[in-house]
Structure formats: structure tokens, C-alpha cells
């Protein structure tokens, strides 16, 4: 039987799990460990933010770079460079005011901070553990004089941020770990903080089949689900084809105010 293309696979289905286990028996123990952790954190967590905060605490304790999805330091550097280069290609200037949602340990953020004028970078994350790792990255890169803001949050309502302020809002590998209600919350509020001519780029795990999640850690959405959600909140949204050609497994959508 021919395998379905990657964007049609349902990684939550029993058939996929059985086939994957047969092809990768060395990964069965790791999956079972993640499953046990998932059950433990679900019982102990009041909502998804608390759940994923516990996931990040567990992962960051082992390796902060792996916690943000980079198995090696070389990959951490390469993915950060890819994100930065893409924004440069799309006109990022030192005078831009950047909000990075899910800034992690500054995989892309340290390059943004270095490029931007002092005080123009604002990073938020739900994980205090990864924000401590971000401080270490700042020190390692000697970027203290750039006055970046790093703030812990427990939702994506963005109520403490100024209106129409940020010319670039960026969220890499955040919605790929978020249930639809978290994405909806972000899209319902990001328009208020986005400058009139600004844009909000976010990546997501794309499927052309059934939308699904794996262990409440990895979520797969159809493009039209997320563009439609943005439009219901009065925003314009488009799929970024040029990002699709880069060596990364996620897709990207750009959100703007309709007038732009």
C-alpha cells in the first residue's frame, strides 16, 4: 500500500502508529515515555498553558535547545538564521518594533535583538524555564545593551502591550503546539497590538487531511481553518508560498490589517 503524502498523514491514527513503530522500533521506548508524561501532565494541569509549561520545564531541564525543537546546536543556529533571513528578505529594518510570541531561548531572537535598535525587541513565553535560558543566550551573545524585553505570560490576550505598536509580530513553532482555542485567543487580540502597516507571521503544522493532535504536544491544521479564523477576527491572512520552499517542516501564514 502506498503511503499517503506527508500532509495527508494522520499521526494520531492507530494505523500510522503501528506502521511507524514497525519501521522505527528503536523509538518505541521514547514514545511510551512521552505517553506516560502526557498522562501525568494532563492530570496535573488545569489548562493547556499549564500543561505545556510543564512540558517545557521537563524538556528545558534536559536541553534548552532541544526544548525549542533543535536536536543539535548546529540545527538551533540554522533554524534561527533561517527565520531571521526570511524576515530580512521581507523588509525587516532596525527601526521595526518586533514582538516574538513564544520567544523560547532566543533561537531567532538573539539575531533580531542584534539587528534591531535598542529596546525594539519584545519576547514573550509561557515558560519561565525557557526564559531563564533566554537570559543565558543574551549574556552569551553580549546583547545586554540592546535592552530587550523578555516577559512571562499565561495567555495570549496581550492586554499589557500597547495598541498598534508592533510592526512585526512573529510566532515560530507556537501554533504547532497549540489547540485551536489558544490560536483563536491570539488572533482575537493580535490585531490590537499590530501597527496599521505591520504583519504577523506564524508557522503551523499543515495537514490536508483530518485535523488532529499527538499527545497534546503537536497539532495539525488545515490552512483554510487558520486563515478563516483570522478573517473572522477582522484580519487578512495569506499562505506564504516562499517559506514553503525552505528546508523546514512547518508552513507559514501572514496576517495583516485588511487595509494593507
Secondary structure, 3 states (H helix, E strand, C coil): CCCCCHHHCCCCCHHHHHHHHHHCHHHHHHHHHHHHHHHHHHHHCCCHHHHHHHHHHHHHHHCHHHHCCCCCHHHHHHHHHHHHHHHHHCCCCCCCCEEEECCCCCCCHHHHHHHCCCCCEEEEECCHHHHHHHHHHHHHCCCHHHCCEEEECCCCCCCCCCCCCEEEEEECCCHHHCCHHHHHHHHHHHHHHEEEEEEEEEEEEECCCCCEEECCCEEEECHHHHHHHHHHCCEEEEECHHHHCCCCCCEEEEEEECCC
